[in-house]
Amino acid sequence: MPAVPLDPRDSMPAPQQPHWTQGTPCQQPPWTPETPCQPPSNFTGPQGLHASSPTGHLGLHASTPKGHPRFFNQLYAGMDHYSLAARFITEALNPSVYTYEVSPAFILIEEAVLMKMIEFLGWKEGDGIFSPGGSVSNMYAVNLARYNHCPDIKEKGLSQAPRLVMFTSEECHYSMKKAAAFLGIGTHNVYFVKTDDRGKMIPQELEKQVERANEEGAVPFLVIATSGTTVVGAFDPLDEIADICKKHNLWLHVDASWGGSALLSRKYRKLLHGIHRANSVAWNPHKMLMAGIQCCALLVKDKNMLMKYSSGYWTSFL
Ligand SMILES: Cc1ncc(COP(=O)(O)O)c(C=O)c1O
């Protein structure tokens, strides 16, 4: 009798790659700006895509099949059919949640989803916003933490601010440095904290880095812990990190872009023990929750902060 596969996906053929990715693998890591991932030398460019079929005309046959059960890659968690159906609906209705007038139902849905996520964090209240990516959520959080430390920065700008230093682990996502660069904090003012052999931030090393910044006359303002690091999936010890933040009056942001969805698991939610003590959290339902890409939330414990510090000014036409 033929063996019955335990997982029906085991008996499925591997997804077909588009013709122009076959036989021409990307450069092997480490990639550098000099060795970027390139299409093959015989790739004729987008003008060749319409040649063979109606789907080709739409560019479909030149896409990697991400809905296939055996498609694995960073960022994608798989294809959820409810999510796909919901995306057809949202594309058809083309809503924008900037006013109740154009999107009454979607504004209420957004609010309900954010509140449910806040409940999972263990906060009594809070506010949130969906953003174009975990990187952007992290940048918003750095901005809020800075406002928290320098309340008049919105009006007076960087010229009035001291040298601010933020802390995160060696295993953090690259968006931390990007946020520091974009916001004028400077990448040299991101202090990286050593991790243990499983990739988790070592709290004692964090304490040392905070002391180092103080001795240098800089102003520590923010710690970013990671729940689910990009490469090894490590969860930083949030409770111990929160103690240090409390002692030094530092904003605690948790980048749970990857691992936040473990909060929905009775078995694994302990990995995020202490997340209720964070000031802000980035969480991407498009990762482990299988929402369609992109679905990223920034959640903030102080329910007034987003409106006060990150909004533009009131305007009469909205
Ligand atoms: C830990 C972590 N933070 C942030 C991000 C950035 O998320 P996005 O790709 O949605 O910008 C990622 C993406 O892989 C991540 O793994």
The ligand as an ORCA input file, in Angstrom:
! r2SCAN-3c Opt
* xyz 0 1
  C      11.306     41.763     13.579
  C      10.871     42.528     12.374
  N      10.600     43.838     12.506
  C      10.197     44.582     11.457
  C      10.043     44.029     10.214
  C       9.643     44.914      9.068
  O       8.392     44.615      8.649
  P       7.890     45.097      7.197
  O       8.546     44.195      6.208
  O       6.410     44.945      7.279
  O       8.318     46.535      7.042
  C      10.320     42.659     10.021
  C      10.175     42.046      8.681
  O      10.563     40.968      8.421
  C      10.746     41.900     11.127
  O      11.040     40.588     11.006
*
